[in-house]
Amino acid sequence: MSQQQQQQQQQQVLPSLRYHDCNNNNNNNDPQLSPTLADYHSLDQQLLQKMVYDALVWASLNGLLLGHKSVQKSGSLPGVGLVHAPFSLLPTQFPESHWRQACELAPIFNELVDRVSLDGKFLQESLSRTKKADEFTSRLLDIHSKMMEINKKEDIRLGLHRSDYMLDEQTKSLLQVELNTISASFTGLGGVVSELHRSILSSYGKFLGLDSERVPANSPARKHAQALAKAWSEYNNQSAVIMFVVQAEERNMYDQHFLSVALRE
């Protein structure tokens, strides 16, 4: 399809978007009205398919990718069996007050995790039952126990944590689902998804009643890289290395490469 044909198709599709304003008995079909989440299901199908197409092109061009599990070596050889990572076409509407609350809680949880990590006796006792049921935790606690026996201490510590939250439908309160401390996954792709949403809304936002500028800035790969570099610098040993512990067949390698590249810049 030529560029002129694409422009003509877009001009034909975009004005056909319609919304139903539940607060207006006149059923005003003005496409400038702000939609609710339910309205996205009634989008014009041509418009929806155009948005999906543009999103998939953007994802392919900007590294929002995984290795497909059905393709051999897609988890070990870069560029083999590429497929776009799962993503939502549009950003989820989220109360700004709750987002700010999560940001304010982050350093508090970080300090809590750090303090708990220094209490070896508490960790061994509180995780004793988990140790019996989970081999991975058991091995970590064994290593931890040996370090305690030789009184091994580290004055330089870095924690990369990710808190997952959901909104409770009944109370509308922010609830923490989990606090991840064992891996730093999706620092790369997470930031790329934010860029994707800004791109989609910059093209279609006026027809959806959504502003691309309202998508919060999100650059976790760069910030994680800065934290790792700072820890390496504080270690003050030129022969020290930052080690990436990955699976043998890692289809999510591109997420990790985002962090690796940011660290080398």
Secondary structure, 3 states (H helix, E strand, C coil): CCHHHHHHHHHHHHHHCCCCCCCCCCCCCCCCCCCCHHHHHHCCHHHHHHHHHHHHHHHHHCCCEEECCCCCCCCCCCCCCEEECCCCCCCCCCCHHHHHHHHHHHHHHHHHHHHHHCCHHHHHHHCHHHHHHCHHHHHHHHHHHHHHHCCCCCCCCCCCCEEEEEECCCCCCEEEEEEECCCCCCHHHHHHHHHHHHHHHHHHHHHHCCCHHHCCCCCHHHHHHHHHHHHHHHHCCCCCCCCCCCCCCCCCHHHHHHHHHHHHC
